[in-house]
């Protein structure tokens, strides 16, 4: 059996594919199936190590973006996409997989179009409350559709759509509590705030947090994932702000967190502050109350919907970016941590929302479709 994975541009597309690939390999081993050939079709490898660890063969497929604003690049990218479709046709025909699993995004378009032409079954997964354009188009001929938010059902045919939640890699499904405070050099008696700026639109969260640090560090410890590009700037500014602050040692900044450090940070965290991308499902799986700050609608049309849909589960509070100030952020953190009963209920609601078996559910369906196509 051969399965092609496609989707791209961001970790929000790539890592759910890896989560599903992990489970495909698990199911194949459990059910003693012949080795499943896994392929990743995209315009870049994104994470070579993850591909290698899961036995996934990368095949380059060119892809052009379609921007919502006027740009000469839109014209030239038409030719990139056309070339990508031709390349996808040739490579898909050579591999001839039994099923294609797409996470959407511009990098998936050439592959799913080629699959349509070659009549190869396609399954898609939509991470957001408001689907992307490629997934909306692919849904017209997809055999199965999986969604992370139940609100997305209105955009898809109900007879072939299932609410699965978001696939999350096995290694970060569970937070690591044992040794977390020692690993991060933190005091276990003081609450910890984990702030994830992310790579897209991290600047406003980073700037707000820096201004709020003197007030926050009087009561809490802060783990701050700044994003790699912002790290040097943030460290320099934090050094100035906290130069004479007796609690400066309570602030721990990282450009990024590897898997172990992220699990340890989750294990130590009392509360998480994050954007409203796929990180929501990792936070939910950990069962940690959170404050979600979606990117403004002008930049991302789906993050506000994601944030408020998650808030309706009772697992988080939302601060809209237009209202984000140091005093409001600090006040919201104080309000939540000061309410132990509310925090406990938010934690329970988060776990319920997470649907930690999403990757396994999708993997089993892909294998089932693949076996049917084989025969």
C-alpha positions in Angstrom: 0.0 0.0 0.0 1.2 3.5 -0.8 -0.1 6.7 0.8 0.8 10.3 -0.3 0.7 13.1 2.2 0.5 16.7 1.0 -0.1 20.1 2.3 2.2 22.9 3.1 3.8 26.1 3.8 3.6 26.0 7.6 4.1 23.7 10.6 0.3 23.8 11.0 0.0 21.8 7.8 3.2 19.7 8.1 3.1 18.4 11.7 -0.5 17.0 11.6 0.6 15.1 8.5 3.5 13.7 10.6 1.0 12.8 13.4 -1.1 10.8 11.0 2.0 9.1 9.5 3.0 8.0 12.9 -0.3 6.3 13.4 -0.4 4.8 10.0 2.9 3.1 10.8 1.5 2.0 14.2 -1.7 0.5 12.7 0.3 -1.3 9.9 2.5 -2.9 12.6 -0.4 -3.9 14.8 -2.4 -5.4 12.0 0.7 -7.0 10.4 0.1 -5.3 7.1 2.8 -5.2 4.5 5.0 -2.1 4.9 3.1 1.0 4.0 5.0 3.3 1.6 4.6 6.9 2.7 5.4 9.9 0.5 5.3 13.6 1.1 4.6 15.8 -1.9 5.3 19.5 -1.3 7.4 22.4 -2.4 9.8 22.0 0.5 10.8 19.3 3.0 10.1 21.5 6.1 11.5 19.0 8.6 13.9 16.4 7.2 14.3 14.7 10.5 10.6 14.1 11.0 10.3 12.7 7.5 13.3 10.3 8.0 12.1 9.1 11.4 8.7 8.1 10.0 10.0 6.5 6.8 8.5 9.2 4.5 10.0 9.8 1.1 10.0 13.4 0.0 9.1 14.4 -3.5 9.4 18.0 -4.6 6.3 19.5 -6.2 6.5 23.1 -7.3 3.6 25.4 -6.2 2.7 29.0 -6.6 0.8 31.1 -4.0 -2.4 32.9 -4.7 -2.3 36.2 -2.7 -5.4 38.1 -1.7 -3.7 41.4 -2.5 -2.5 42.8 -5.8 1.0 41.6 -6.6 3.0 40.9 -9.8 4.0 37.6 -8.0 0.4 36.3 -8.5 1.0 36.4 -12.3 4.3 34.6 -12.2 3.0 32.0 -9.6 0.4 30.9 -12.2 3.3 29.3 -14.1 4.8 27.8 -10.9 1.4 26.2 -10.2 1.0 24.9 -13.8 4.5 23.4 -13.7 3.7 21.9 -10.2 0.6 20.2 -11.6 2.6 18.7 -14.4 5.3 17.5 -12.0 2.6 16.1 -9.6 1.0 14.2 -12.5 4.3 12.6 -13.5 5.3 11.7 -9.9 1.9 10.5 -8.8 1.7 8.3 -11.9 5.1 6.9 -11.1 4.2 6.2 -7.4 0.5 5.5 -8.1 -0.6 5.6 -4.5 -3.8 4.1 -3.1 -4.9 7.3 -1.4 -3.8 10.9 -1.0 -4.2 12.7 2.3 -4.2 16.5 2.0 -4.0 19.2 4.7 -4.7 21.9 2.2 -2.7 25.0 1.6 -1.2 26.3 -1.6 1.4 23.5 -1.8 -1.3 20.8 -1.8 -3.1 22.1 -4.9 -1.0 20.5 -7.6 -1.0 17.1 -5.9 -4.8 17.0 -5.3 -5.5 18.2 -8.8 -3.2 15.5 -10.2 -4.9 12.9 -8.0 -8.3 14.0 -9.3 -7.1 13.6 -12.9 -5.7 10.2 -12.1 -8.8 9.2 -10.1 -6.8 8.4 -7.0 -9.0 8.7 -3.8 -8.4 11.9 -1.8 -9.0 12.5 1.9 -8.7 16.0 3.4 -8.4 17.5 6.8 -9.3 21.1 7.7 -7.7 22.5 10.8 -9.6 25.8 11.0 -13.2 26.9 11.7 -13.2 28.7 8.3 -11.8 26.4 5.6 -9.0 27.4 3.2 -9.7 27.7 -0.5 -7.8 24.6 -1.5 -9.7 22.4 0.9 -13.1 24.0 -0.1 -12.3 23.1 -3.7 -10.9 19.6 -3.0 -14.0 18.8 -0.9 -16.1 18.6 -4.1 -14.4 15.4 -5.1 -12.8 14.2 -1.8 -13.8 10.7 -0.6 -13.7 11.7 3.1 -13.4 15.1 4.9 -12.1 15.4 8.5 -12.5 18.7 10.5 -11.1 20.0 13.8 -14.0 22.4 14.7 -17.6 21.4 14.4 -18.4 24.9 13.0 -16.6 24.0 9.8 -19.3 21.4 8.9 -21.4 24.1 7.3 -18.8 24.4 4.5 -18.7 20.7 3.6 -21.0 17.9 2.5 -22.3 16.4 5.7 -22.5 12.9 4.4 -18.8 12.5 4.0 -17.5 14.8 6.8 -16.5 13.8 10.3 -15.4 15.8 13.4 -12.1 14.2 14.3 -10.2 17.1 16.0 -6.7 18.0 15.1 -4.0 15.3 14.7 -1.2 15.9 17.2 2.2 14.1 17.2 2.4 11.3 19.8 5.6 12.7 21.4 3.8 16.0 22.4 0.4 14.6 23.2 1.3 14.5 26.9 3.1 17.1 28.9 6.1 16.0 31.0 5.7 16.9 34.6 8.5 14.9 36.1 11.6 17.0 36.4 10.0 19.9 34.5 10.9 22.6 37.1 14.4 21.3 37.5 14.9 21.1 33.7 13.8 24.7 33.3 15.4 26.0 36.5 12.1 27.2 37.9 10.7 27.4 41.4 7.8 24.8 41.8 6.1 27.0 44.4 5.5 29.9 42.0 2.9 29.7 39.1 4.3 29.6 35.6 3.0 31.4 32.5 3.9 29.9 29.2 3.8 32.5 26.4 4.0 31.2 22.8 4.5 34.1 20.4 4.7 31.8 17.4 6.2 32.7 14.0 3.2 34.6 12.5 2.2 37.9 14.1 4.3 37.3 17.2 5.4 40.9 17.5 2.3 42.3 19.3 2.3 39.5 21.9 6.1 39.8 22.4 5.9 43.6 22.8 2.9 43.5 25.2 4.5 40.8 27.3 7.8 42.8 27.7 5.9 45.8 29.0 3.9 43.6 31.4 7.0 41.7 32.7 7.8 43.8 35.8 4.2 43.4 37.0 3.9 39.7 36.1 7.3 38.7 37.6 6.3 40.0 41.0 3.9 37.0 41.2 4.7 34.5 38.4 7.5 32.9 36.4 7.3 33.3 32.7 8.5 31.0 29.9 8.5 33.0 26.7 8.9 31.4 23.2 9.7 34.4 21.1 10.1 32.9 17.7 13.6 32.4 16.3 13.7 35.6 14.3 12.7 37.7 17.4 14.9 36.2 20.0 18.0 38.5 20.0 15.8 41.6 19.9 13.6 40.4 22.8 16.5 39.3 24.9 18.2 42.7 24.5 15.0 44.6 25.4 14.2 42.4 28.3 17.7 42.9 29.7 17.1 46.6 29.7 13.6 46.4 31.2 14.7 43.9 34.0 18.1 45.3 34.6 17.4 46.2 38.2 14.5 43.9 38.8 15.0 41.5 41.7 12.8 38.9 40.0 14.6 38.9 36.6 15.6 35.3 37.1 11.9 34.3 36.8 11.9 35.2 33.1 13.1 32.4 30.7 13.1 33.3 27.0 13.7 30.8 24.1 13.7 31.4 20.4 12.0 28.0 20.0 11.4 25.0 22.1 12.3 21.5 20.9 10.0 18.6 21.7 11.4 17.9 25.1 11.6 21.5 26.2 8.0 22.1 25.0 6.8 19.1 26.9 8.7 20.2 30.0 7.3 23.8 29.6 3.8 22.4 29.4 4.4 20.2 32.5 5.4 23.3 34.5 2.8 25.7 33.1 -0.2 26.9 35.1 -1.5 28.9 32.2 -0.7 29.3 28.5 -0.9 32.5 26.4 -1.0 31.7 22.7 -2.1 32.5 19.2 -5.1 30.7 17.7 -3.5 28.4 15.2 -3.0 24.6 15.6 -1.3 25.2 18.9 -4.8 25.3 20.4 -5.0 21.5 20.1 -1.7 20.9 21.8 -2.8 23.2 24.7 -6.1 21.4 24.9 -4.4 18.0 24.9 -2.3 19.1 27.8 -5.4 20.2 29.7 -4.0 23.6 30.5 -6.2 26.7 30.8 -5.3 29.4 28.3 -5.6 32.9 27.1 -5.9 33.0 23.3 -5.0 36.1 21.3 -6.0 35.6 17.7 -4.3 37.4 14.9 -6.5 40.2 13.6 -9.0 39.3 10.8 -7.1 41.7 8.4 -4.1 39.2 8.6 -5.8 35.9 9.2 -9.5 35.2 8.5 -9.6 32.0 10.6 -7.9 32.7 13.9 -10.7 34.8 15.4 -13.2 32.1 14.6 -10.9 29.4 16.0 -10.3 31.4 19.2 -14.0 32.0 19.9 -15.0 28.5 19.0 -12.5 27.2 21.5 -13.7 29.7 24.1 -17.2 28.3 23.7 -15.9 25.0 25.0 -15.1 26.8 28.3 -11.4 26.0 28.1 -10.0 29.5 27.4 -10.4 33.2 27.5 -9.9 35.4 24.4 -8.3 38.8 24.2 -8.7 40.4 20.8 -5.6 41.9 19.4 -7.2 45.4 19.2 -7.7 45.2 23.0 -4.3 43.8 23.8 -2.4 46.0 26.3 0.0 45.1 29.1 -2.5 46.0 31.8 -5.3 43.9 30.2 -3.0 40.9 29.7 -1.8 41.1 33.4 -5.4 41.6 34.7 -6.7 38.6 32.7 -3.8 36.4 34.0 -4.5 37.5 37.6 -8.2 36.9 37.3 -7.8 33.4 36.0 -5.0 32.2 38.3 -6.9 33.7 41.3 -9.9 31.5 40.5 -8.9 27.9 41.3 -12.4 26.5 40.6 -12.5 28.1 37.2 -9.0 26.9 36.3 -9.9 23.3 37.2 -13.0 23.5 35.1 -11.1 25.0 32.2 -8.6 22.2 32.4 -11.4 19.5 32.2 -13.0 21.4 29.3 -9.7 21.5 27.4 -9.2 17.8 27.6 -12.8 17.1 26.4 -12.2 19.4 23.4 -8.9 17.9 22.4 -10.1 14.6 20.9 -6.6 13.1 21.3 -7.4 10.1 19.0 -7.7 12.3 15.8 -4.5 11.0 14.2 -5.4 7.4 14.8 -9.0 7.8 13.5 -7.7 9.4 10.3 -4.9 6.8 9.9 -7.4 3.9 10.1 -9.7 5.5 7.5 -6.7 6.1 5.1 -5.6 2.5 5.5 -9.2 1.3 4.9 -9.5 3.3 1.8 -6.1 2.3 0.6 -6.9 -1.4 1.1 -10.1 -1.0 -0.9 -8.2 0.8 -3.7 -5.6 -1.9 -3.8 -8.2 -4.6 -4.3 
